């Protein structure tokens, strides 16, 4: 049975192998028939490959313990890598739209539509299997990097099937004699797919920038933590401050209770253990700090 880190490493290796195969298929056929849409597909696979190598490096860092250089550990590597992935996808879409418009202005017909139909259908089938595998690995390990990778692979799979459909349309137009329309099928298809996919990386970037800026976690996580704290908190205690943030898989929580001076050290320790246990059972990987502050200054002699 593989542990969490081993599952993540295996998933990244599958992503690397798959992206290399799809890159060479799309790049070779795209260059051979001069297709901007297949170059888009090859670019998307290249981005997946680059990010997979970054993830491979980040996984080892994320699971490293905190040290003198990084007191809070390396959890922020995860939102950083996912943000980079989003930026690369966004850049790919923008460049594809630019070159597709250029192809519309200077239209060039693709002579053979059958070869790209076969190539993109095969790429789509490979992408479909890898997407489902990464989604399962992301669910089992709770990794937002693998979740983002599965979304990216899903986009690439839809892109491959969409391109396949477009070339089938081009093939039919060619067969029925609509030769004036066929030069525009490829660039128009590229623009439509790029515009569809451009929203996903923007959302990914915005979400992970929030994590990098230590924003409060998603509302469902925040609500769970508040519910546990309210359930565990004795009536004699009040909240002085609650602060939380998350970085990838890890949640950082700081709670300061105000208490009357009757709370003993043993009671405080017992309450701390209970809260930590309940929160970790609900949310898993957490770094929790619980402090107690007297509600009135302690009288000294």
SULZI-V564294 format. One record per residue. N is the residue number from 1. RES is the residue in one small letter. PSI is psi as a letter, one per 30 degrees, with the letter a starting at -180 (999 if undefined). Layout:
BEGIN
N,RES,PSI ; N,RES,PSI
END
This chain:
BEGIN
1,x,k ; 2,x,k ; 3,x,l ; 4,x,e ; 5,x,e ; 6,x,e ; 7,x,e ; 8,x,e ; 9,x,e ; 10,x,e ; 11,x,e ; 12,x,e ; 13,x,e ; 14,x,e ; 15,x,e ; 16,x,e ; 17,x,e ; 18,x,e ; 19,x,e ; 20,x,e ; 21,x,e ; 22,x,e ; 23,x,e ; 24,x,e ; 25,x,e ; 26,x,e ; 27,x,e ; 28,x,e ; 29,x,e ; 30,x,e ; 31,x,e ; 32,x,e ; 33,x,g ; 34,x,h ; 35,x,j ; 36,x,e ; 37,x,e ; 38,x,f ; 39,x,e ; 40,x,e ; 41,x,e ; 42,x,e ; 43,x,e ; 44,x,e ; 45,x,e ; 46,x,e ; 47,x,e ; 48,x,e ; 49,x,e ; 50,x,e ; 51,x,e ; 52,x,e ; 53,x,e ; 54,x,e ; 55,x,e ; 56,x,e ; 57,x,e ; 58,x,e ; 59,x,e ; 60,x,e ; 61,x,e ; 62,x,e ; 63,x,g ; 64,x,k ; 65,x,l ; 66,x,k ; 67,x,a ; 68,x,e ; 69,x,e ; 70,x,j ; 71,x,f ; 72,x,g ; 73,x,a ; 74,x,g ; 75,x,f ; 76,x,f ; 77,x,e ; 78,x,e ; 79,x,f ; 80,x,e ; 81,x,e ; 82,x,e ; 83,x,e ; 84,x,e ; 85,x,e ; 86,x,e ; 87,x,e ; 88,x,e ; 89,x,e ; 90,x,e ; 91,x,e ; 92,x,e ; 93,x,e ; 94,x,e ; 95,x,e ; 96,x,e ; 97,x,e ; 98,x,e ; 99,x,e ; 100,x,e ; 101,x,e ; 102,x,e ; 103,x,e ; 104,x,e ; 105,x,e ; 106,x,i ; 107,x,k ; 108,x,k ; 109,x,k ; 110,x,k ; 111,x,e ; 112,x,j ; 113,x,f ; 114,x,e ; 115,x,e ; 116,x,f ; 117,x,e ; 118,x,e ; 119,x,e ; 120,x,e ; 121,x,e ; 122,x,e ; 123,x,e ; 124,x,e ; 125,x,e ; 126,x,e ; 127,x,e ; 128,x,e ; 129,x,e ; 130,x,e ; 131,x,e ; 132,x,e ; 133,x,e ; 134,x,e ; 135,x,e ; 136,x,e ; 137,x,e ; 138,x,e ; 139,x,e ; 140,x,e ; 141,x,f ; 142,x,g ; 143,x,k ; 144,x,f ; 145,x,e ; 146,x,e ; 147,x,e ; 148,x,e ; 149,x,e ; 150,x,e ; 151,x,e ; 152,x,e ; 153,x,e ; 154,x,e ; 155,x,e ; 156,x,e ; 157,x,e ; 158,x,e ; 159,x,e ; 160,x,e ; 161,x,e ; 162,x,e ; 163,x,e ; 164,x,e ; 165,x,e ; 166,x,e ; 167,x,f ; 168,x,e ; 169,x,e ; 170,x,e ; 171,x,e ; 172,x,e ; 173,x,e ; 174,x,e ; 175,x,e ; 176,x,g ; 177,x,g ; 178,x,i ; 179,x,f ; 180,x,f ; 181,x,f ; 182,x,e ; 183,x,f ; 184,x,f ; 185,x,e ; 186,x,e ; 187,x,e ; 188,x,e ; 189,x,e ; 190,x,e ; 191,x,e ; 192,x,e ; 193,x,e ; 194,x,e ; 195,x,e ; 196,x,e ; 197,x,f ; 198,x,f ; 199,x,e ; 200,x,e ; 201,x,e ; 202,x,e ; 203,x,e ; 204,x,e ; 205,x,e ; 206,x,e ; 207,x,e ; 208,x,f ; 209,x,e ; 210,x,e ; 211,x,e ; 212,x,f ; 213,x,g ; 214,x,h ; 215,x,l ; 216,x,k ; 217,x,l ; 218,x,l ; 219,x,e ; 220,x,e ; 221,x,e ; 222,x,e ; 223,x,e ; 224,x,e ; 225,x,e ; 226,x,e ; 227,x,e ; 228,x,e ; 229,x,e ; 230,x,e ; 231,x,e ; 232,x,f ; 233,x,k ; 234,x,l ; 235,x,f ; 236,x,f ; 237,x,k ; 238,x,l ; 239,x,k ; 240,x,e ; 241,x,k ; 242,x,k ; 243,x,k ; 244,x,l ; 245,x,l ; 246,x,l ; 247,x,j ; 248,x,b ; 249,x,f ; 250,x,k ; 251,x,k ; 252,x,k ; 253,x,k ; 254,x,k ; 255,x,k ; 256,x,k ; 257,x,k ; 258,x,k ; 259,x,l ; 260,x,l ; 261,x,g ; 262,x,f ; 263,x,k ; 264,x,l ; 265,x,e ; 266,x,e ; 267,x,e ; 268,x,e ; 269,x,e ; 270,x,e ; 271,x,e ; 272,x,e ; 273,x,e ; 274,x,e ; 275,x,e ; 276,x,e ; 277,x,e ; 278,x,e ; 279,x,e ; 280,x,e ; 281,x,e ; 282,x,e ; 283,x,f ; 284,x,c ; 285,x,j ; 286,x,k ; 287,x,j ; 288,x,k ; 289,x,k ; 290,x,k ; 291,x,l ; 292,x,k ; 293,x,k ; 294,x,k ; 295,x,f ; 296,x,k ; 297,x,k ; 298,x,k ; 299,x,k ; 300,x,l ; 301,x,999
END
